[in-house]
Amino acid sequence: MRWMVTFGLAAALFAACGGKKSSTTPGEGDGEGTGTGTGPVITAQTLLGWGITGYDPASATPKTQVFLEVTDHHGQTRSYPLGDVAAPCAPGAGNADDIITTLFCAKDGAGAEFRAVYRGGAEIIVLRRWVSPGDDPADVELSFQEVSRVPVATGSKVKPAS
């Protein structure tokens, strides 16, 4: 019985004291927060989504109001109006590179396509192209035009909202 108590106390002592001690020596950098370390530093996360309102097919002139919704690392969401499109809209995925998210608005082959692009830095670039049934697939990439720039924290990790 005595050896069980001794063994139990020894096991508790090892469990309480185990683990590697962390270093108290400062790492690289000058300690002034100047960002002189190596590699990129992600300072914030920004989520992008699309706001679409107002499309009523029974209306005499059905239109969808399009917004880019940006949520910053504090959870604050801002909407940036991008205009109206005479078609219903559906969000789409980006290309996992610089196109974060897309929005395609079309009725009978006509409408608009939007892209939210982030290439690092301090802004998101919103592009739009007008869609028509006779579009040449070889010219699609060349027909996008910039419609807005949205500021974000420099170095943000920009992702599509789920």
N, C-alpha and C positions, 0 to 999 in steps of 0.2 A: 504494500500500500504506500509506504514511504517513497519508494522509487517512482511511483506514478505521479505523486505530488511534485517530486523533484524534477521529473521529466516535463511535466506540464508547465512549471515555472520557468524552466530553461527555454522551452519552446516559445512561451510568451515573451521572454526577454529578447530572443533572437528576432522575433517578428516585429517588436517595437523598435529595435535598433537597426534593422536591416536597411539596405539601400545605399546608393552611392551619394556622397556629399556633393552638393553643387559648388562650383567655383565662385569665389568672391573676387577674382581678378577680372577687371573690365575687358570687354572684347575690343574688336577693331573700331576705329573711329576716333574723333577728337573729343567726344563727350558733350559736344555743344549742339547736337541735333542737326548738324549741317548735311547729313546724308552722304558722307564721304565714304561709306562702306561700299562693298562690291555688290553688283546685281541690282535689278529693279526692285523698288519698294512699293507695294500696293498700299495706298493710303486709305482708300475707300471703295465701297462697292456701289454700283449704280445699276438699277434695273429698268429696262425699257419695255413698254407695252403700247398698244394702240387703243385709242378711244374712238369709238364710232357711234354716232347717234343720228336719229332723225329719218332714217330711210323708211318710207311708207309707200309700198307699191301701189296703193289705191289713190295716192295723191296725184294731182294734176301734173306736178313736176317733182317726182320723187328724187331726193338728194340725200347723200350721207355726209355728215360733217365729220371730218377726220382730224384727230389730235394725236400727238406723240405724248405719251405719259411717261414721265421720268421720276423714279423714286430714288432719293439719295440715301446715304448711309445712316441718316438720322430717321429714316422712315417717312420723310416729307415727300409728297407727290405733287408735281407741277404738270400742268397740261399746256402744250404748245399747239395752237390751232394751225392746221396746214391747208385748210380750204374745204371745198365741197366737191363731191363727185356724184354724178347722176347714175349711181349703180350701188348694189349691195357689196359689202366688203368682207373679207376673211383674212385673218392673220396667217402668216407662214413662217417657216424657220429661216434662219440666216444660213451662211455658208461655213460656219465654225472658223472663219478667218477674220475678216473685217466687217462683213455684213452681219449685224447682230440680229435683226428681225426684219420681216417684210410684211407688206399689206397689199393684197390684190383686190381691186374693186372693178367688177366688170358685169355688164348686162348685154347680152347678144354680141359678145366679143369686143365691146367698146367700154372704156373706163380709164382707170389709172392704176399704176403700180408704184408703191412707195418702198424705200429702203432706208433703214437707219444704219449708218456706217460709223465705225469708231476705229481709228488707226493710232491710238495712243494720244498723248497730248491732253488738251483741256476742252475739247468739244466733240459733239456728235454732229455729223453731217447728215441731213435728211435729203434724199434724192427722190424725184418723181419723174415718171415717163407716162405719157398718154398712150393708151392702148387702143388699137383698132384692129378689126378682123384681117386687114391686109398687111399687117406688120411682117417685115422680113426678119426671120430669126437671126440672120447674120448681123443685123443692125440694132438689135435690142439693147445691147450694152452701151452703144454710142448715143442712144436717145434719152438717157437719164439726165436731168438737170437739177441743180441744187435749188432747194426751196427754203431751207432754213439751216441755221447752225444753233446748237443748244449747248450752253456751257456745262461742264462737269468738272469735278475736282481733278487736278492733274494727277496722272498715274492711276486713275480709277480702274477697277476691274468691272467692265461693262458687260452685262449679261441680259438675255431676254427674261422678262417676268414670266413666271410659270402660270 
